[in-house]
Amino acid sequence: MFRSQVTLTLLGFYLSAVQGRRLCHPTNATISAEKDDCPICVTLTTTVCTGYCLTRDPVFKNALSSVYQNICTYNEIRYDTIKLPDCLPGTDPFFTYPVAVSCKCNQCKMDYSDCTVQSIGPDFCSNSLVSQFQLIN
């Protein structure tokens, strides 16, 4: 009896902690596509992972315990490709980018995720010419 009360209490604390926050899920986002020898920066809409993941930060830390923080990251990825306009001759005009099919809470994988606290943002263009691109799946 006591164990079930503790379990229900802990479940209640967890649900109240995530109340108002959406758990890890795919959502639409605007990103930029550009290359050095292509004068136009193309902004497009893709799907990325975002949302809340349960994390742990123990009060008492020691060298033997491992502390990790989960982030909302890709579970399944598909890659789409667009052709950038007005590229110089001899330049590969194709830009390939990831599309989140499904997401999960896991440790950050630097090979395909931006694990920084603050970045320049996925829709930043260094080129002055910007073009909107609409991808229809």
N, C-alpha and C positions, 0 to 999 in steps of 0.2 A: 504494500500500500504506500509506504513512505517513498519507495523508489519511483513509483509511477507519478507521485506528486512532484518530485524533484524533476523528473523528465518533462512533465507538462509545464512546470515553471520555466525551465531552461528553454523549451520550445517557445513559450510566450515571450521571453526576453529576445530570442533570435528574431521572431516575427515582428516585434515592435522595433527592433534595430533596423530592419530592412524596409519597414513601412515607408512608403513614399519614394523608395529607390527601386529602380527597375533592375532586376538581375541581369547578368551577362547575356547579350542578345545581338543579332545583326541589325544594323541600322544604316540608312543612306547617309553618305557624306560626299562633299565636294573635294576633289583632289586636283592637282595640276600636273600636266605632262609637258616636259620641255627637254630639249637637247641643245648642246652648244651650237651646232651648225643649222639649227632650225629657228628662224627668227620669231615665230609665233608660239606663245605659251597657251596651251589648250586646257581649259578647266572642264572637268567631267564629273558625273555622278557615279559613284560605285557604292558597294556595301562594305562596311567595316564593323569590327566588334567593339561594343561599348557596354558599360553597365557596371553594376556592383558585384564584387566578389568578397566573400568572407575572408578576412585576414586575421593573423595572430601576432600579437606583440606582447610576449610574456613580461610580467613585472620583474621577476627575478631571472636574470640572464647569467649563463655561465659558458665557459669555453666548450663544454661537452654537448650542449644542446644546440640544435640547428634551428635557426629562425628563418622563416621564408615568408614572402608576401606573394600571394597569388594576384594575377591581373586577368582581366577579360581579354582573351586572345583567340586566335583562329583554331577551330577544331577541324574544319574542312575548308579548303581553298580551291577556287577555280581561277584561272588566269584568262583575261581578255586582252586583246591587242587593238590599238587604233593606229592610224597613219597620220603623222603630223604634217601639216601643210607647209609648203614653200621651203622645204629643206634644200640646202646647197647640193649640187651634183656630187655623187660619191658618198653621201651621208645616208645611213640607214634611217629611213623616216618612221619606222615602226616603234611604238612604245607599248610595252607589256606591263600590266599592273594586276595586283591581286584583288579578288572579289570574295568576300566572306560568304560561304554557303551556310556554315554553322559555327557557333562560338562555344567556348568553355572557359572555366576558371583554371588557370595553370600558371606555372612559373614563366617568366618572360623569356622568349627565345629571340636573341639578338639577330639571328639570320633573317628573320622576316617581320620583326616588330620593332617599333620605336619605344624603347624602354626608358627614355629620359623623363625627367620630371616636367620639363617645359621645352618644347621644340618650336621651330619657326612656323609650324602648322602645315597641314597637308595641301592647302590651297595657295601656298606662297609661290609667286612667280618671280624669277630674277629678270626675265625678259620684259620689256616695256609693252610689247604687243600681246594682248590677251584675246582669245577667242573662246566662245562657249561651244561645247560639243555635247550633243544629246545622244546617249547610247540607249537603244531600245533592245532589250533582251527578249 
